[in-house]
Amino acid sequence: MKIDIESLSKSDFKPKYKSEESLGFGKIFTDRMFVIKYEKGAWQEPATIKKFSPVILDPSAICLHYGQTIFEGMKAYRTEDSHINLFRPEKNAARFNSSARRMMMVEFPPDAFIDGIKELLVLEKDWAPKSPGTSLYIRPTMIGTEPGLGVRPSTDYIFYIILSPSGPYFPEGFQCVKIFVSEFYIRAAPGGTGSAKTGGNYAASLLVGKEAEEHGCSQVLWLDAISKKYVEEVGASNIFFVYEDDIYTAPLTLGTILPGVTRESTIQLAKDMGFTVKEEALSIETVIEGIHSGKIAEVFMSGTAASIAPVGSLYYQNKEHIINNFEIGDISSKLYRTLSDIQYGRVDDHYGWIVPVC
């Protein structure tokens, strides 16, 4: 893939953030973005790295009316010696195309996906924060841009990548969070779009997210669509339960759960630590009973944005159910440290997960 790099004038450059402690998540964006268009049945080379700027759309663009939007969430990690690492980018490229197929969108070449990210990172590396827990968040996105009404796949697309220097996803950092269990609304049904990283899935979660906030919770835990009995995933993460010495997480077989890159990595790390990991759905009744009996010793989430995040309580049926005295468990702590050490280059990567950029 050919990439043209547009020159920026001095006035095009933004002032850098003043404090890494106040970065937040997804609030600040770097000077440049990567853009390429799909028209007339082909990706129109060269791609362009240009000034970060608005994407201009026709008011009738198909993405605005019929939801042809997909994206990925990735991070670039600054190491202690100031190099920049990517974490398993080939997995994100593959999931991006899986989402594209489900949403009837054109696929983007995986090599071009990774090369575009690398080229952009080389130019924007000075935006990558240095403090522990910070990162340069990467958002590859594709939208259907063909103008015209009528339910059909778009013929034209824009693929772009933007970068955002970010602090921890949860403001409290690596601390226990409270989760709200949705008893009425669902995230995804078998045969639906739950395994695709598409905008509509997240829009559908906003109403319940507001309800969760009203109960002092950070995220929503979704139950299965058919029986509303089995635990599936959290709004921004997959979820794990340490139950009677084994680690449980919901299976991907029904296509209702996003196949998380961090989820897959967490499973591998846990197995290598000697734990038995079972990809089996637990009922919410089993979870609540396990919390109170002590059979569930820990609950934690996994995701690119949140990394590993311990869960301190579940709010279910108008009651807060406290997990492990609202204390961080040993297993989630160990997984968090191990995963972070690999991502930030503090230990050798025996898995081949790290891709150095610059």
C-alpha positions as CSV (number, residue, x, y, z in Angstrom):
1,M,0.0,0.0,0.0
2,K,1.3,3.4,-1.0
3,I,1.0,6.1,1.6
4,D,1.3,9.9,1.0
5,I,2.2,12.0,4.0
6,E,0.9,15.5,3.8
7,S,3.0,18.3,5.2
8,L,1.6,20.2,8.2
9,S,2.3,23.8,8.8
10,K,3.4,25.1,12.2
11,S,-0.2,26.3,12.9
12,D,-1.6,22.8,12.2
13,F,0.1,21.3,15.3
14,K,-1.9,21.2,18.5
15,P,-0.5,22.1,21.9
16,K,0.4,18.9,23.8
17,Y,-1.5,17.9,26.9
18,K,-0.1,19.6,30.0
19,S,-0.5,16.7,32.5
20,E,-0.7,13.0,31.9
21,E,-2.7,12.6,35.1
22,S,-5.6,14.5,33.6
23,L,-5.7,12.8,30.2
24,G,-8.9,10.9,30.7
25,F,-9.9,8.4,28.0
26,G,-10.6,9.4,24.4
27,K,-10.8,13.1,24.9
28,I,-7.6,14.3,23.1
29,F,-6.5,13.5,19.6
30,T,-3.2,13.7,17.9
31,D,-2.2,16.0,15.0
32,R,-2.7,13.5,12.2
33,M,-5.0,10.7,10.9
34,F,-4.7,8.0,8.3
35,V,-7.4,7.9,5.5
36,I,-8.1,5.8,2.5
37,K,-11.3,5.5,0.4
38,Y,-12.9,2.5,-1.3
39,E,-14.6,3.5,-4.6
40,K,-15.4,1.8,-7.9
41,G,-14.7,-1.6,-6.4
42,A,-11.2,-1.0,-5.1
43,W,-9.2,0.8,-2.4
44,Q,-8.0,4.0,-3.9
45,E,-4.2,4.3,-3.4
46,P,-2.4,6.1,-2.2
47,A,-3.7,6.3,1.3
48,T,-3.0,9.6,3.0
49,I,-1.7,10.6,6.4
50,K,-3.1,14.1,6.8
51,K,-4.1,16.7,9.4
52,F,-6.7,15.4,11.9
53,S,-9.9,16.9,10.4
54,P,-13.6,16.2,10.0
55,V,-14.9,13.5,7.7
56,I,-17.3,15.1,5.2
57,L,-20.4,13.0,4.5
58,D,-23.5,13.4,2.4
59,P,-26.6,13.7,4.6
60,S,-28.0,10.6,3.0
61,A,-24.8,8.5,3.6
62,I,-25.7,4.9,4.3
63,C,-23.7,4.8,7.5
64,L,-25.9,7.5,9.0
65,H,-29.2,5.7,8.2
66,Y,-28.5,2.0,8.1
67,G,-25.6,1.6,10.6
68,Q,-22.7,0.4,8.4
69,T,-20.0,1.3,10.9
70,I,-17.3,-0.8,12.4
71,F,-14.2,-0.1,14.4
72,E,-11.4,-1.5,16.5
73,G,-9.8,-0.6,19.8
74,M,-6.1,-1.0,20.2
75,K,-3.2,0.6,22.2
76,A,0.4,1.6,21.6
77,Y,2.5,1.2,24.7
78,R,5.6,3.3,25.5
79,T,8.3,1.2,27.0
80,E,10.7,2.4,29.8
81,D,13.3,3.0,27.1
82,S,10.8,5.1,25.1
83,H,10.1,2.6,22.3
84,I,6.6,2.1,21.1
85,N,4.9,-1.4,21.1
86,L,1.8,-2.8,19.5
87,F,0.0,-5.7,21.1
88,R,-1.2,-8.5,18.8
89,P,-2.3,-6.1,16.0
90,E,-2.9,-9.0,13.6
91,K,-5.8,-10.1,15.9
92,N,-7.4,-6.7,15.6
93,A,-7.0,-6.8,11.9
94,A,-8.7,-10.2,11.7
95,R,-11.6,-9.1,14.0
96,F,-12.0,-5.9,12.0
97,N,-12.6,-8.0,8.8
98,S,-14.9,-10.4,10.7
99,S,-17.0,-7.4,11.7
100,A,-16.9,-6.1,8.1
101,R,-18.3,-9.5,6.8
102,R,-21.1,-9.5,9.3
103,M,-22.1,-5.9,8.5
104,M,-21.9,-6.6,4.7
105,M,-18.9,-4.2,4.3
106,V,-15.8,-4.5,2.2
107,E,-12.8,-6.0,4.0
108,F,-9.5,-4.1,4.5
109,P,-6.2,-5.9,3.8
110,P,-4.7,-6.9,7.1
111,D,-1.1,-6.0,6.1
112,A,-2.3,-2.5,5.1
113,F,-4.2,-2.2,8.4
114,I,-1.1,-2.8,10.4
115,D,1.2,-0.8,8.1
116,G,-1.1,2.2,8.3
117,I,-1.1,2.1,12.1
118,K,2.7,1.8,12.2
119,E,3.3,4.7,9.8
120,L,0.9,6.9,11.8
121,L,2.5,6.0,15.1
122,V,6.0,6.8,13.8
123,L,4.8,10.3,13.0
124,E,2.8,10.7,16.2
125,K,5.1,8.9,18.7
126,D,5.7,12.1,20.7
127,W,2.0,12.0,21.7
128,A,2.4,8.7,23.5
129,P,2.3,9.3,27.3
130,K,4.9,7.8,29.6
131,S,3.2,7.4,33.0
132,P,2.2,3.9,34.2
133,G,-1.2,2.8,32.9
134,T,-1.3,5.4,30.1
135,S,-1.1,4.6,26.4
136,L,-1.8,5.9,22.9
137,Y,-5.2,4.6,22.1
138,I,-5.8,3.6,18.4
139,R,-9.2,3.7,16.7
140,P,-9.3,2.1,13.2
141,T,-12.8,2.8,11.8
142,M,-14.7,2.1,8.6
143,I,-18.0,3.7,7.5
144,G,-20.3,3.2,4.5
145,T,-20.3,6.6,2.6
146,E,-22.5,6.0,-0.5
147,P,-25.2,8.6,-0.6
148,G,-28.8,7.5,-1.1
149,L,-31.7,6.1,0.9
150,G,-32.8,2.5,0.7
151,V,-31.6,-0.5,2.8
152,R,-28.6,-1.9,1.0
153,P,-24.9,-2.2,1.5
154,S,-22.8,0.8,0.6
155,T,-20.7,0.7,-2.5
156,D,-18.2,3.3,-1.1
157,Y,-16.3,3.4,2.2
158,I,-13.8,5.4,4.1
159,F,-11.3,3.7,6.3
160,Y,-9.4,5.9,8.8
161,I,-7.3,5.7,11.9
162,I,-7.1,8.2,14.7
163,L,-5.0,8.2,17.9
164,S,-5.8,9.4,21.3
165,P,-3.3,9.7,24.3
166,S,-5.2,8.3,27.2
167,G,-5.1,7.5,30.8
168,P,-6.8,4.5,32.4
169,Y,-10.3,3.7,31.1
170,F,-11.7,3.8,34.6
171,P,-10.8,7.0,36.4
172,E,-10.1,5.1,39.6
173,G,-7.4,3.0,37.8
174,F,-6.7,-0.5,38.9
175,Q,-9.4,-0.6,41.6
176,C,-12.5,-2.6,42.1
177,V,-15.5,-1.3,40.1
178,K,-19.3,-1.7,40.5
179,I,-21.3,-3.5,37.8
180,F,-25.0,-3.2,37.1
181,V,-26.8,-6.4,35.9
182,S,-29.4,-5.7,33.3
183,E,-32.5,-7.8,33.9
184,F,-34.7,-6.5,31.1
185,Y,-32.6,-5.2,28.2
186,I,-30.3,-7.3,26.2
187,R,-27.1,-6.6,24.3
188,A,-27.2,-9.3,21.6
189,A,-29.2,-12.3,20.5
190,P,-28.0,-15.5,18.7
191,G,-27.7,-14.8,15.0
192,G,-27.4,-11.1,15.7
193,T,-24.4,-8.7,15.5
194,G,-23.0,-9.3,19.0
195,S,-19.7,-10.6,17.8
196,A,-19.1,-7.6,15.5
197,K,-17.6,-4.4,16.8
198,T,-20.2,-2.2,15.2
199,G,-21.6,1.1,16.4
200,G,-25.2,0.0,16.9
201,N,-24.3,-2.5,19.6
202,Y,-22.9,0.4,21.7
203,A,-25.8,2.7,20.9
204,A,-28.2,0.1,22.2
205,S,-26.3,-0.1,25.5
206,L,-26.5,3.6,26.4
207,L,-30.0,3.6,28.0
208,V,-29.0,0.8,30.4
209,G,-25.6,2.5,30.9
210,K,-27.5,5.5,32.3
211,E,-29.5,3.3,34.6
212,A,-26.2,1.8,35.8
213,E,-24.8,5.2,36.6
214,E,-27.9,6.1,38.7
215,H,-27.0,3.1,40.9
216,G,-23.3,4.1,41.2
217,C,-22.1,1.5,38.7
218,S,-19.4,1.9,36.0
219,Q,-20.6,-0.8,33.6
220,V,-23.5,-3.1,32.6
221,L,-23.3,-6.9,32.8
222,W,-25.5,-8.4,30.1
223,L,-27.5,-11.7,30.4
224,D,-28.3,-13.9,27.5
225,A,-31.2,-12.8,25.3
226,I,-33.2,-16.1,25.3
227,S,-33.6,-16.9,29.0
228,K,-32.0,-13.8,30.6
229,K,-30.4,-16.3,32.9
230,Y,-26.7,-16.7,31.8
231,V,-24.0,-14.2,32.2
232,E,-22.5,-13.1,28.9
233,E,-20.3,-9.9,28.9
234,V,-19.9,-6.4,30.2
235,G,-20.5,-3.4,28.0
236,A,-16.8,-2.6,27.3
237,S,-15.2,-5.9,28.3
238,N,-15.4,-9.7,28.6
239,I,-15.9,-11.0,32.2
240,F,-14.3,-13.8,34.2
241,F,-15.4,-15.5,37.4
242,V,-13.0,-17.4,39.8
243,Y,-15.4,-20.1,40.9
244,E,-14.3,-23.0,43.1
245,D,-10.6,-22.5,42.0
246,D,-11.5,-22.6,38.3
247,I,-11.8,-19.5,36.0
248,Y,-15.0,-19.3,34.0
249,T,-15.9,-17.0,31.1
250,A,-18.8,-17.2,28.7
251,P,-18.2,-19.1,25.4
252,L,-18.2,-17.5,22.0
253,T,-20.2,-20.2,20.2
254,L,-23.5,-18.3,20.0
255,G,-22.0,-15.2,18.3
256,T,-23.4,-12.9,21.0
257,I,-20.1,-12.0,22.6
258,L,-17.2,-9.9,21.2
259,P,-14.2,-12.2,20.8
260,G,-11.8,-10.0,22.8
261,V,-8.1,-9.9,22.1
262,T,-7.4,-9.3,25.8
263,R,-9.9,-12.1,26.6
264,E,-7.9,-14.6,24.5
265,S,-4.6,-13.4,26.0
266,T,-6.0,-13.6,29.5
267,I,-7.1,-17.2,29.0
268,Q,-3.6,-18.1,27.7
269,L,-1.9,-16.4,30.6
270,A,-4.2,-18.0,33.2
271,K,-3.6,-21.5,31.8
272,D,0.1,-21.0,31.8
273,M,-0.1,-19.9,35.5
274,G,-1.7,-23.3,36.2
275,F,-5.4,-22.4,36.3
276,T,-8.1,-24.3,34.7
277,V,-10.1,-22.0,32.4
278,K,-13.6,-23.1,31.4
279,E,-15.4,-21.3,28.6
280,E,-18.8,-22.1,30.0
281,A,-21.7,-19.8,30.8
282,L,-22.6,-19.4,34.5
283,S,-26.2,-18.5,35.5
284,I,-26.6,-15.2,37.3
285,E,-28.2,-17.2,40.1
286,T,-25.0,-19.3,40.4
287,V,-22.9,-16.2,40.4
288,I,-25.0,-14.5,43.2
289,E,-25.1,-17.7,45.3
290,G,-21.3,-18.1,44.7
291,I,-20.6,-14.6,45.9
292,H,-22.4,-15.1,49.2
293,S,-21.2,-18.6,49.8
294,G,-17.6,-17.7,49.0
295,K,-17.4,-20.1,46.1
296,I,-16.7,-17.1,43.8
297,A,-13.5,-15.6,45.1
298,E,-12.9,-13.0,42.4
299,V,-14.6,-11.4,39.4
300,F,-12.7,-9.4,36.8
301,M,-13.1,-7.9,33.3
302,S,-10.7,-7.9,30.4
303,G,-10.5,-5.6,27.4
304,T,-8.2,-3.3,25.5
305,A,-9.5,-0.2,27.0
306,A,-9.7,-1.5,30.6
307,S,-6.9,-4.1,30.5
308,I,-7.7,-6.2,33.5
309,A,-10.3,-4.6,35.9
310,P,-11.4,-6.2,39.2
311,V,-15.1,-6.2,40.0
312,G,-16.0,-5.4,43.6
313,S,-19.8,-5.8,43.4
314,L,-22.8,-6.7,41.3
315,Y,-26.0,-4.7,41.6
316,Y,-28.7,-7.2,40.9
317,Q,-32.4,-7.2,41.8
318,N,-32.2,-3.9,43.7
319,K,-29.3,-5.1,45.9
320,E,-25.6,-4.7,45.9
321,H,-23.7,-8.0,46.2
322,I,-20.2,-7.5,47.4
323,I,-17.4,-9.6,46.1
324,N,-14.3,-10.5,48.2
325,N,-15.0,-7.6,50.6
326,F,-14.6,-5.2,47.7
327,E,-10.9,-6.1,47.6
328,I,-8.7,-6.9,44.6
329,G,-8.0,-10.6,44.3
330,D,-4.7,-12.3,43.9
331,I,-5.5,-13.8,40.5
332,S,-6.7,-10.6,38.8
333,S,-3.7,-8.8,40.3
334,K,-1.3,-11.3,38.9
335,L,-2.9,-11.3,35.5
336,Y,-2.9,-7.5,35.4
337,R,0.8,-7.3,36.2
338,T,1.8,-10.1,33.8
339,L,-0.2,-8.7,30.9
340,S,1.0,-5.1,31.6
341,D,4.6,-6.2,31.9
342,I,4.4,-7.8,28.5
343,Q,2.7,-4.9,26.8
344,Y,5.0,-2.2,28.3
345,G,8.1,-4.3,27.5
346,R,9.1,-4.9,31.1
347,V,9.5,-8.6,30.6
348,D,10.5,-10.9,27.7
349,D,7.6,-11.7,25.4
350,H,7.6,-15.4,25.1
351,Y,4.4,-15.5,23.1
352,G,5.4,-13.3,20.2
353,W,2.5,-10.9,21.0
354,I,4.5,-7.7,20.9
355,V,5.2,-5.9,17.6
356,P,7.8,-3.1,18.0
357,V,7.1,0.0,16.0
358,C,9.8,2.6,16.7
